[in-house]
């Protein structure tokens, strides 16, 4: 007796995601731990030195967290109004922050001692950064100015007032103590040279600027504003190198990772995008529970922190594989696990597990030639909603066996309504259209004598809905054919234009018009 062959079901699955090295690397950050702050998280900055503590500026304080324990180790609360932009010096010993009163404060991280007080801004200071030499501070304020301060004397060395709106973004050059970059809500990005005490370069981002960063070389800077991230070459007069538009809401923050080889961007659309600096392509995406205002990442890429508008802090910590942790080596240099594995596999014989092939319900019914029960098995709600391809595969097999008439005979109204609804829902899917059109024809043949009984019933309304759906599909096909005809005409006109290109030096425009006229005449 010939062996029964199961129904050939084509699973139309989505294209498998390619696991690139970046995807594998960043997915190891795992599930975040959530910490609630008292207000929206304004800024996050990691200490450049181990153990890579990170400062979170929110509400009226700056809290310093341990990335391993995820607990607060320092709490700086000497702010009368909202604090902004707390950032570390490159040695991790000092921290500077602004506030809503226009003041800039300098603290000792280890003792939380208040060391310096810079006063001169007339509006909130949203960003503060140390210069590369660690002896000066740059501050960026809503009073439309950028100030350059000397730490030793607490004096303001110079004020740059080239912006015409709030200055909410800024950074200092990683290679030069004299270069300061600012981004304003007037859409301008200005580069200042403190030696010249003037603006050395200005570019237009196109949207209010929310964040700017320098690449480690200091010759390229990146800005975020609106839904785009722009890359500029400072050495070429601010020439735009690339524009990255991967977000659909405002991009609020930028950070560099992997020694400047990767760029992170956070947005109000709840996504963090990771870009390859070499190609400017997205290599990974991290989803968040709410709109992102700030983000920071440790120097060794082991900790990522995102701050959200609702005050939640998401702390991602790179997971360590337990197998790597338990791996111990013996004196011979081989791991103990490999050693034991070799011992046991050499002495024990391994038997393959016997697996019985599972036959689904509709295939069992087909095997018994019970076509009606087979159709019932694939018309259950779970099968219809999750695996419509299995239902269509069975219909195709029943049509091939010429058994669909028998399976649809003498059905009640509930089944007919469900069956018609399935056809109506999926007949527009190009994968299922041929089979469902044949199934609809079989259904009409089977019940054409009973249409009068269906008038005014749920089944009758279902047939009317199916008819309307088929009419819409027919109209859609007709529109596509019209578009195809137009494209064919354009293609013919292009071919004629190329064939009659002028050889006597006449203009290309005249030749194109002559070709189009010839095409119209030929069509008429």
Secondary structure, 3 states (H helix, E strand, C coil): CCCCCCCCCCCCCCCCCCCCHHHHHHHCCCCCEEEECCCCEEEEEECCCCCCCEEEEECCEEEEECCCCCCEEEEECCCCCCEEEEEECCCCCEEEEEECCCEEEEEECCCCCEEEEEECCCCCEEEEEECCCCCEEEEEECCCCEEEEECCCCCEEEEECCCCCCEEEEEECCCCCCEEEEEECCCEEEEEECCCCEEEEEEECCCCEEEEEECCCCCEEEEEECCEEEEEEHHHCCEEEEEECCCCCCEEEEEEECCCCEEEEEECCCEEEEEECCCCEEEEEEECCCCEEEEEECCCCCEEEEEECCCEEEEEECCCCHHHHHCCECCCCCEHHHHHHHHHHHHCCCCCCCCCCCCCHHHHHHHCCCHHHHHHHHCCHHHHHHCHHHHHHHHHHHHHCCCHHHHHCCCCHHHHHHHHHHHHHHCCCCCCHHHHHHHHHHHHHHHHHHHHHHCCCHHHHHHHHHHHHHHHHHHHHHHHHHHHHHHHHHHHHHHHHHHCCCCCCCCHHHHHHHHHHHHHHHHC
